[in-house]
C-alpha cells in the first residue's frame, strides 16, 4: 500500500507520495523490468545516447561487414562480424524491434537503385527475424541474397499472391522490377527487413 504524504492530502502541499514510497515504487518497477530481461545501466557515462536518457543497459547490435546492394547485387565472399553498436532499449521498443537485439544486424547499402530512399553508403538496421514469404509486408524494403549477391528492394504484394521486387530509382532499364512467386522465392534467400536507415545529410 502506498503511503500518501498527509500534508499533500490535507493542504495540497509537497509531493503526493513521501520519499520512502517513491524510492520503494521505483525499485519495484526496475526490479520487475530486470525480471523481464532488462538490466539497469551502470555505465551510462561511457556512452553517448541519442534521444534521451535510458533506465536500462544498452543493447549491442552486431555490424556485419557485408553490403546489401541497392542495385544489381554486391557479392559477399564472407560475412565477418566487424564491430557492434549500442542501442537503447527505448529506441528498440519504440520501433517495434526485439528489445534484446536478437536477430538485428547493422549493414551498409551500396549503389543507388533505391534512389533517395536509401542512398549509397547508408547504414541500415535490418531485422533478420522477418524472413518468410508469408510475412512480406506491402511497400516495405527487404534485403535479399540471390546467388551470393546482396540486394535491397521494395516489395509490392499482388492479389494473386505474387510479389514484385522493385527499386525506387526510376531508371527501370538499369534497375528493372522482378516478379517472384512462392516457388521462385527459394532462389532469393530473404535476409531480413530494413527497419531503420541512418541517412547522411
C-alpha positions as CSV (number, residue, x, y, z in Angstrom):
1,X,0.0,0.0,0.0
2,X,1.3,3.5,-0.9
3,X,1.9,5.9,2.0
4,X,0.4,9.3,0.9
5,X,2.0,12.5,2.2
6,X,-0.5,13.8,4.8
7,X,0.4,17.5,4.0
8,X,-0.4,16.9,0.3
9,X,-3.7,15.2,1.2
10,X,-4.8,17.9,3.6
11,X,-3.4,21.1,2.0
12,X,-2.0,20.2,-1.4
13,X,1.5,20.9,-0.2
14,X,4.5,18.9,-1.3
15,X,4.6,15.6,-3.2
16,X,1.7,13.1,-3.2
17,X,4.0,10.2,-2.1
18,X,6.6,10.5,0.6
19,X,10.2,9.9,-0.5
20,X,10.4,6.5,1.0
21,X,7.4,5.4,-1.0
22,X,8.7,6.9,-4.2
23,X,12.0,5.0,-3.8
24,X,10.2,1.8,-3.0
25,X,8.0,2.1,-6.1
26,X,10.9,2.9,-8.3
27,X,13.0,0.0,-7.0
28,X,10.0,-2.3,-7.6
29,X,9.5,-1.1,-11.1
30,X,13.1,-1.5,-12.0
31,X,13.2,-5.0,-10.4
32,X,10.2,-6.0,-12.5
33,X,11.9,-4.8,-15.7
34,X,15.0,-6.7,-14.7
35,X,13.0,-9.9,-14.2
36,X,11.7,-9.5,-17.8
37,X,15.2,-9.4,-19.2
38,X,16.4,-5.8,-18.8
39,X,19.2,-4.6,-16.6
40,X,19.8,-1.2,-15.2
41,X,22.6,0.6,-17.0
42,X,25.5,1.3,-14.6
43,X,27.9,2.8,-17.2
44,X,25.8,5.4,-18.9
45,X,28.5,8.0,-18.6
46,X,30.7,5.9,-21.0
47,X,28.1,6.2,-23.9
48,X,26.5,8.9,-25.9
49,X,22.8,8.3,-26.0
50,X,20.8,10.0,-28.7
51,X,17.1,10.7,-28.0
52,X,17.2,10.9,-24.2
53,X,18.1,9.0,-21.1
54,X,17.7,5.3,-20.5
55,X,16.9,3.3,-17.4
56,X,18.2,0.1,-18.9
57,X,21.5,-1.4,-20.1
58,X,22.5,-0.7,-23.6
59,X,21.9,-3.4,-26.2
60,X,24.8,-4.3,-28.6
61,X,23.8,-4.9,-32.2
62,X,26.4,-6.5,-34.5
63,X,27.6,-4.7,-37.5
64,X,28.2,-7.1,-40.4
65,X,31.0,-6.2,-42.8
66,X,28.7,-7.0,-45.8
67,X,27.0,-4.6,-48.1
68,X,23.4,-5.0,-49.2
69,X,23.5,-3.9,-52.8
70,X,20.7,-1.4,-53.7
71,X,21.4,-2.3,-57.3
72,X,22.3,-5.4,-59.3
73,X,23.9,-7.1,-56.2
74,X,27.0,-7.0,-54.2
75,X,29.0,-10.2,-54.0
76,X,30.0,-11.1,-50.4
77,X,32.5,-13.9,-50.0
78,X,32.5,-13.8,-46.2
79,X,30.2,-12.4,-43.5
80,X,32.6,-11.4,-40.7
81,X,31.4,-9.5,-37.6
82,X,33.2,-6.2,-37.8
83,X,32.0,-4.5,-34.6
84,X,29.0,-3.7,-32.5
85,X,26.9,-0.5,-31.9
86,X,24.9,0.1,-28.8
87,X,21.2,1.0,-28.8
88,X,18.9,1.9,-26.0
89,X,16.0,-0.4,-25.1
90,X,13.7,2.6,-25.5
91,X,14.8,3.0,-29.2
92,X,14.3,-0.7,-30.0
93,X,10.9,-0.7,-28.2
94,X,9.7,2.5,-29.9
95,X,10.5,1.0,-33.3
96,X,8.8,-2.4,-32.6
97,X,12.1,-4.3,-32.6
98,X,13.3,-7.1,-30.3
99,X,14.5,-5.3,-27.1
100,X,17.2,-7.9,-26.6
101,X,18.6,-7.2,-30.0
102,X,18.1,-10.8,-31.1
103,X,18.1,-11.1,-34.9
104,X,19.1,-7.5,-35.5
105,X,22.2,-6.6,-37.6
106,X,23.7,-3.3,-39.0
107,X,24.9,-3.2,-42.6
108,X,25.7,-0.7,-45.3
109,X,23.8,-0.3,-48.6
110,X,25.7,0.3,-51.8
111,X,24.7,1.5,-55.3
112,X,21.8,3.9,-56.0
113,X,18.9,1.7,-57.1
114,X,16.8,2.8,-54.1
115,X,17.4,6.5,-55.1
116,X,17.0,9.0,-52.3
117,X,15.2,6.5,-50.1
118,X,18.4,4.6,-49.2
119,X,21.4,6.4,-50.8
120,X,24.7,4.7,-51.4
121,X,26.6,4.2,-48.1
122,X,23.6,4.4,-45.9
123,X,23.8,2.4,-42.6
124,X,20.7,0.2,-42.2
125,X,19.3,-1.7,-39.2
126,X,17.9,-5.0,-40.5
127,X,15.7,-7.4,-38.7
128,X,16.6,-10.9,-39.8
129,X,13.6,-12.4,-37.9
130,X,11.4,-11.1,-40.7
131,X,12.5,-13.5,-43.4
132,X,9.4,-15.6,-44.5
133,X,7.5,-15.3,-47.8
134,X,4.1,-15.2,-45.9
135,X,5.3,-12.4,-43.7
136,X,6.0,-9.9,-46.5
137,X,4.5,-6.5,-45.7
138,X,3.4,-4.5,-48.7
139,X,5.6,-1.5,-49.7
140,X,8.4,-2.3,-47.3
141,X,12.1,-2.7,-48.0
142,X,13.9,-6.1,-47.6
143,X,17.4,-7.4,-48.1
144,X,17.8,-10.5,-50.3
145,X,20.7,-12.8,-51.1
146,X,20.4,-14.0,-54.7
147,X,23.2,-16.5,-55.6
148,X,25.6,-14.8,-53.2
149,X,24.7,-11.2,-54.2
150,X,23.1,-9.0,-51.6
151,X,20.4,-6.5,-52.7
152,X,17.7,-4.5,-51.1
153,X,14.3,-4.0,-52.9
154,X,10.9,-2.7,-52.1
155,X,8.2,-5.4,-52.1
156,X,4.8,-4.9,-53.7
157,X,2.3,-7.6,-52.9
158,X,-0.2,-8.6,-55.7
159,X,-3.7,-10.0,-55.1
160,X,-2.7,-13.3,-56.8
161,X,0.0,-13.9,-54.1
162,X,3.0,-12.9,-56.2
163,X,5.4,-10.2,-55.1
164,X,7.2,-7.6,-57.2
165,X,10.7,-6.6,-56.1
166,X,11.3,-3.0,-57.3
167,X,13.8,-0.2,-56.9
168,X,12.8,3.3,-56.0
169,X,15.1,4.6,-58.7
170,X,13.0,5.4,-61.8
171,X,15.7,4.1,-64.2
172,X,14.0,0.8,-64.9
173,X,16.4,-0.1,-67.7
174,X,19.2,-0.3,-65.2
175,X,17.0,-1.4,-62.2
176,X,14.1,-3.5,-63.6
177,X,11.3,-4.9,-61.5
178,X,11.4,-8.6,-60.6
179,X,8.4,-10.8,-60.1
180,X,8.7,-13.6,-57.6
181,X,6.2,-16.4,-56.6
182,X,6.2,-18.8,-53.7
183,X,8.0,-21.3,-55.9
184,X,10.7,-18.9,-57.2
185,X,11.1,-17.4,-53.7
186,X,13.7,-20.1,-52.8
187,X,16.0,-18.6,-55.4
188,X,16.0,-15.4,-53.3
189,X,17.3,-16.0,-49.8
190,X,15.4,-13.4,-47.8
191,X,17.9,-11.9,-45.3
192,X,15.6,-9.6,-43.4
193,X,13.6,-6.4,-43.4
194,X,15.1,-3.0,-43.4
195,X,13.6,-1.4,-40.3
196,X,15.7,1.7,-39.9
197,X,18.1,3.7,-42.0
198,X,20.6,6.3,-40.8
199,X,20.7,8.7,-43.7
200,X,23.5,11.2,-44.3
201,X,22.6,14.8,-45.0
